[in-house]
Amino acid sequence: MGGEAGFTRSGAYLTLWRHAADALLGRSARPPEPPRDWAQAVRLGCDCEHCARLAAFCADPVERVGRFPLRADLRGHLHQQIDSHRLDMDHETERRGRPYTLVCTKNHASHERRLKEYGQDVKWLRTLAEGAPADDSAAAGHLPRLREALAAAEG
């Protein structure tokens, strides 16, 4: 066994190839489903009344904009909860009236991140399909699934 051809026939390569295929197929065999609505499942870890209102807003499938008129320290608390839990929402302080209002607008940032990850996974799936070990029956069993995943990405 010498050179690249010898490596691609080695047991180590076959094991790595199968593990990579299993991992990518497990995560990205199908394109990510777009969100059906604006609901977000969250666990904030704080049960104060303001976090309860934020959690209720997150769970609402229809409401996209939430308004929280609060004093500065409480707006900061919600701001910290949104950021630390990576909630899918933009937030800004509306500086009219008193108290100022934290305005939260839901977005689909986690779905966008997942789409990017999926796009990269499809590239890796294509690379795996092109470099599939021809003489390994376990790898041959993965090829139909790899091709199906690639077809789903293109379709």
Stockholm file with secondary structure:
# STOCKHOLM 1.0

chainA/1-155         MGGEAGFTRSGAYLTLWRHAADALLGRSARPPEPPRDWAQAVRLGCDCEHCARLAAFCADPVERVGRFPLRADLRGHLHQQIDSHRLDMDHETERRGRPYTLVCTKNHASHERRLKEYGQDVKWLRTLAEGAPADDSAAAGHLPRLREALAAAEG
#=GR chainA/1-155 SS CCHHHHHHTSHHHHHHHHHHHHHHHHHHSSCCCCCSSSCCCCCCSCCSHHHHHHHHHHHCSSCCEEEEECCHHHHHHHHHHHHHTTCSEEEEEECSSSSCEEEEEECCHHHHHHHHHHHHHHHHHHHHHHTCCTTCHHHHHHHHHHHHHHHHHHC
#=GC SS_cons         CCHHHHHHTSHHHHHHHHHHHHHHHHHHSSCCCCCSSSCCCCCCSCCSHHHHHHHHHHHCSSCCEEEEECCHHHHHHHHHHHHHTTCSEEEEEECSSSSCEEEEEECCHHHHHHHHHHHHHHHHHHHHHHTCCTTCHHHHHHHHHHHHHHHHHHC
//
